[in-house]
Amino acid sequence: QVQLVESGGGLVQPGGSLRLSCAASGSIVSIDTMAWYRQVQGFSRDLVAVITTSGSTNYADSVKGRFTISRENAKNTVYLQMNNLKPDDTAVYYCNADRTVVAGLLGSYRYWGQGTQVTVSS
């Protein structure tokens, strides 16, 4: 019913930048919160940044001042601009759409993208 497709990952040198995109498609009525998480193999999936429909944002302490989350509500798309990347930012980045209302379904739902690899290395 709803799919999230991420793009923009890749290999970058320390100090470099990347921009991740995530487009949600399907019978979407509304998405309350969109977010980016990241996960290193063997560790938990951690919140990186979150943005509400009204544009309120919150960031993990480790990325404050370096990452910026934004969204286009009309396109159900969220972005993550990542600057001054560090080797510790290396992870699989996942897009998340929370409290999503879908046409024909009661209630709201949470959806995940398939993940995109970000590797920061010289």
N, C-alpha and C positions, 0 to 999 in steps of 0.2 A: 504494500500500500504506500509506504513512504521509503524513499531511498536517499541516503546521504553519500555524496561522491566528493572525495577530497582530491586536491591536486596541489602541486607546487613544492613538494619535498625534493630532496636531493642531497648532493655532497657540496659542502662549502667550507672554505678555510676559516679559521678563527678570526673574529672581527668582521666577518662578512654578514650578508643579509639574505633572507628568503621571505617570500610571501606565500602563505598557505591560503587556499580557498576551499570552501565547502558549500556545495549547492544541494539543497533539499528539494526533492520532487515527489509528486504523487498528489493525492486528493487532500491537500493540506488546507485547512481553514485558517489556522493560526499556529504560531510557535511562540511560546512565552520566553523561554531562555535558550540561548545558544552558547556553546562553550567549546573550548579546546582542552583536551587532556593529553598527557603523554605517558608512555610506559617504556621502561627498560626491561628487557627480558629477565624474568626472575624476580621482578619487583612489582609493587602495586601500580595501578593506573592513577596518576595524580592530576588534579586540576591545575591548569596553566592560567586560563583566563575565561571569564564569563561575561556575557552581555545580555541585558534584558531588552524587551521590545522598545522601551522608552530610551534606551541608550546608556543606562547605568552599567558601569563596568567594575570588575574586581579582578585582581591579579595575584598570583603566587608571589611571595616576597622575592624569590630567586630571579624573577623576570621583570620586576617593576623597573620602569625607566628604560627598558630595552625592547619590550614587546608591546604591541598595540592591537587590540581586538576591535573590530568594527563589523557592521552588518548592513545589508540592504533588505529591509523588511519586504518590499514588494517582490523581490527576487528570491526570498527565503535563502539568502546566502550570507555566510559569515566568513570573515577574513582574519588572518593573524599575520601582522607584519612583525618580523623578527629581525632586530638589528644587533650589532655587536655580539654575534653568536659566539658561544664558548663550547669547548669540547663536552662539558657537562650537560649541554642542551641536546646532545645526541640521544635520540629515542624515536619510537613510533608515535606519531601524533594522530589523535583521534578527534573527530568532530562529534559533537553531541547536540541533539535537539530535545529539549525537555518540555514537559507539559504541552505536547503537540495535540491539537484538536484536528481530527481527521473526519472528513465527510462520510456520513453513514455509520460512524462508530460512536458509542457512548464513552464519556470520560475523556481522559487525555493520556498520552503515551510518551515514552522515552525511546529515542532512536540513536543508533551509533553508525558512524561511517566505518569503512573497512581499514582505515589507517594509512598513513603515508610516512615513509622513513625519512628522517632528517639526520644527517651525519655531519658533524663538525670536526674536521681533521685537516692537518697540514700534510 
